[in-house]
Amino acid sequence: MPNFVSVDATARAKLKPGPQRKDRQPYRDMLTSLSSGQVIEVVPSAGETLRAAKVNLSRAAKEVGVAATYGETRDGALLVWLAEPKRRRKRE
């Protein structure tokens, strides 16, 4: 059973640092400047894996409110473009 203790506001100083949203700022800037029909190649920086670039790209797109799609190249880069709006099927 967990033990619940009431603490004062200074206890927040003991918290671990949270996610670094400032690391995604280049992704957010790129996504806001992305126009329809434009494709941008994203090459992960040194020390960044392709998986980390995908995660940062997806999270930045959600933060900005953009529907972006990406695909991997054979060279280990990502191609990013704006997603086409999904068409609804008509009921007959």
C-alpha positions in Angstrom: 0.0 0.0 0.0 1.5 3.4 -0.9 2.1 6.0 1.8 0.7 9.4 1.0 2.3 12.4 2.7 1.3 16.1 2.4 4.3 18.3 1.5 4.8 22.0 0.8 5.5 23.6 -2.6 9.3 23.5 -2.2 9.1 19.7 -2.8 8.9 20.4 -6.5 12.6 21.2 -6.5 13.2 17.5 -6.0 11.5 16.5 -9.3 13.5 15.0 -12.1 13.8 17.2 -15.2 11.0 16.6 -17.7 11.1 16.1 -21.4 13.1 18.7 -23.2 10.6 20.2 -25.5 13.1 22.8 -26.6 15.0 19.9 -28.4 12.0 19.7 -30.8 12.0 23.4 -31.7 13.8 22.8 -35.1 11.1 20.2 -35.9 8.3 22.6 -35.0 9.8 25.4 -37.0 10.2 23.1 -40.0 6.6 21.8 -39.8 5.1 25.3 -39.5 7.0 26.4 -42.6 6.0 23.2 -44.6 3.5 24.0 -47.3 1.2 21.7 -49.3 3.1 19.7 -51.9 6.5 20.4 -50.4 8.7 17.5 -49.3 11.6 18.0 -46.8 14.4 15.6 -46.1 15.4 15.3 -42.4 18.8 13.8 -41.8 19.3 12.9 -38.1 22.1 14.8 -36.4 25.2 13.0 -35.0 24.1 11.0 -31.9 20.5 11.0 -32.9 19.0 7.8 -34.2 16.4 7.5 -36.9 13.9 6.3 -34.3 14.5 9.4 -32.2 14.0 11.6 -35.2 10.7 9.9 -36.0 9.5 10.3 -32.4 10.6 14.0 -32.3 8.9 14.6 -35.6 5.6 13.0 -34.5 5.5 14.8 -31.2 6.4 18.1 -32.8 3.6 17.7 -35.3 1.1 17.1 -32.5 2.4 20.1 -30.6 2.0 22.3 -33.7 -1.3 20.7 -34.8 -0.1 19.6 -38.2 -0.9 16.3 -39.9 2.5 15.3 -41.3 3.5 12.0 -42.9 7.0 10.7 -43.3 8.9 7.8 -44.9 12.4 6.4 -44.6 14.9 6.7 -47.4 17.6 4.1 -48.2 20.2 6.6 -47.0 18.8 6.7 -43.4 16.9 9.9 -43.7 13.3 10.9 -43.4 11.1 12.5 -46.1 8.4 14.6 -44.5 5.3 16.0 -46.2 1.8 17.2 -45.2 -0.7 14.4 -45.0 -3.6 14.5 -47.4 -7.0 14.9 -45.8 -8.8 11.6 -45.6 -11.9 11.4 -47.8 -15.0 10.0 -46.2 -16.9 7.4 -48.0 -20.5 8.1 -48.9 -23.1 5.8 -47.6 -25.4 4.4 -50.1 
